[in-house]
């Protein structure tokens, strides 16, 4: 968009602005461009956890799971408080066929949820990666029930949920969310 281009012109070294440029590519499912943008972010700061996080998501969506897992592990190494990075790692394990590691991540997120807020939407990501649509929808319904911000903001465009879009429950959830 014009505003993002202008922001980048004004502050080309801003990590958040550069991440936002990558978001536009990621959510448009233009993963090669997203990866290129996130690599630029990591040139600016190789220790920026969110750069590794978004790079991992883009690699995941491209099916480059070893790269996705490495980037997401690096994100967790730099910031082990981000449950989103943990959930994304769980999805990458699941989508790559490593269901045992994916289920360990689900267990860890459930355990963490006893101590602090963990969006059910994040757990739904992993179940979607495992191909367990019933559990994925159960957690998306929980996210809807508690009005988790991620469900209203990202449900319609989240590429990690692409495997659920053909299910009638997805359209129902979109309708309930107001999309």
C-alpha positions in Angstrom: 0.0 0.0 0.0 1.0 3.6 -0.4 1.2 4.1 3.4 3.6 1.2 3.9 5.8 2.4 1.0 5.9 5.9 2.5 6.7 4.5 6.0 9.5 2.5 4.5 10.9 5.5 2.7 10.8 7.5 6.0 12.4 4.8 8.1 14.0 2.1 5.9 15.8 0.5 8.9 12.6 0.1 11.0 12.3 -3.6 11.9 8.5 -3.4 12.5 7.9 -1.6 9.2 10.0 -4.1 7.3 8.1 -6.9 9.0 4.8 -5.3 7.9 6.0 -5.2 4.3 6.6 -8.9 4.6 3.1 -9.4 6.1 1.5 -8.0 2.9 3.3 -10.7 0.9 2.7 -13.5 3.4 -1.0 -12.9 3.6 -1.3 -12.5 -0.2 0.4 -16.0 -0.3 3.4 -14.6 -2.2 5.8 -16.6 -0.1 9.0 -16.1 -2.2 8.6 -12.3 -1.8 7.8 -12.7 1.9 10.9 -14.8 2.4 13.0 -12.2 0.6 11.6 -9.4 2.8 12.1 -11.3 6.0 15.7 -12.1 5.0 16.2 -8.4 4.6 14.9 -7.9 8.1 17.4 -10.4 9.4 20.2 -8.6 7.6 19.2 -5.5 9.6 19.2 -7.5 12.9 20.0 -11.2 12.8 18.8 -11.5 16.4 15.3 -10.2 15.8 13.0 -13.0 17.0 10.0 -11.8 15.0 12.1 -11.9 11.8 12.8 -15.5 12.3 9.2 -16.2 13.3 7.8 -14.7 10.1 10.5 -16.3 8.0 9.6 -19.7 9.5 5.9 -19.2 8.7 6.7 -18.3 5.1 8.9 -21.3 4.7 6.2 -23.5 6.3 3.7 -22.3 3.8 6.1 -23.0 0.9 6.5 -26.6 2.2 10.2 -26.0 3.1 9.8 -27.6 6.5 13.5 -28.0 7.5 14.0 -24.3 6.9 10.8 -23.4 8.7 11.7 -25.5 11.7 15.2 -24.0 11.9 13.8 -20.5 11.7 11.1 -21.1 14.3 13.6 -22.8 16.6 15.8 -19.8 16.3 12.9 -17.5 17.1 12.2 -19.5 20.2 15.8 -19.4 21.1 15.8 -15.6 20.9 12.5 -15.2 22.7 11.1 -18.2 24.5 8.1 -16.3 25.8 6.3 -16.3 22.4 3.7 -19.0 22.4 2.9 -18.0 18.7 6.4 -19.1 17.7 5.9 -22.3 19.6 2.6 -22.9 17.9 4.1 -22.2 14.5 6.9 -24.7 15.3 4.2 -27.2 16.2 2.5 -26.6 12.9 5.7 -27.0 11.0 6.4 -30.3 12.8 2.8 -31.5 12.0 2.8 -30.4 8.4 6.2 -32.1 7.8 4.9 -35.4 9.1 6.5 -35.3 12.6 3.2 -35.8 14.5 5.0 -36.9 17.7 6.9 -33.5 18.0 3.7 -31.7 17.1 1.8 -33.4 19.8 4.5 -32.5 22.3 4.1 -28.9 21.4 0.3 -29.2 21.9 0.9 -30.6 25.4 3.3 -27.8 26.2 0.9 -25.1 25.1 -1.9 -26.7 27.1 0.4 -26.8 30.1 1.4 -23.2 29.6 -2.3 -22.2 29.4 -2.6 -23.2 33.0 -0.2 -20.4 33.9 -1.0 -17.7 31.3 -3.2 -16.9 28.4 -2.6 -19.0 25.3 -5.0 -18.4 22.5 -6.9 -21.5 21.4 -6.4 -20.2 17.9 -2.7 -21.1 18.2 -3.4 -24.7 19.2 -5.9 -24.9 16.3 -2.9 -24.2 14.0 -1.2 -27.4 15.1 -4.3 -29.5 14.8 -4.8 -28.1 11.3 -1.3 -29.2 10.4 -2.0 -32.7 11.7 -5.1 -32.9 9.6 -7.3 -33.2 12.6 -10.1 -30.9 11.5 -12.4 -31.8 14.4 -9.9 -30.6 17.0 -8.8 -27.7 14.9 -12.5 -26.5 14.7 -13.0 -27.2 18.4 -10.1 -24.9 19.2 -11.2 -22.2 16.7 -14.7 -22.4 18.4 -13.0 -21.8 21.8 -11.1 -18.9 20.3 -14.4 -17.5 19.0 -16.2 -18.0 22.4 -13.5 -16.0 24.3 -13.3 -13.4 21.5 -9.6 -14.0 21.0 -8.3 -11.1 18.9 -6.5 -13.4 16.5 -9.8 -15.0 15.3 -11.4 -11.7 14.2 -8.2 -10.3 12.8 -6.7 -13.2 10.9 -9.3 -16.0 10.3 -10.3 -14.9 6.9 -6.7 -14.5 5.5 -4.6 -16.9 7.6 -2.8 -19.3 5.2 -2.1 -21.8 7.9 -5.8 -22.6 8.0 -6.1 -23.1 4.2 -6.6 -26.9 4.7 -9.8 -26.1 6.6 -11.4 -23.7 4.1 -13.3 -26.3 2.2 -15.1 -27.5 5.3 -18.6 -26.0 5.8 -17.6 -25.3 9.4 -15.1 -22.8 8.2 -17.8 -20.7 6.4 -20.0 -21.0 9.5 -17.2 -19.7 11.7 -16.5 -16.8 9.2 -20.1 -15.9 9.4 -20.2 -16.0 13.2 -17.0 -13.9 13.3 -18.7 -11.3 11.0 -16.7 -11.8 7.8 
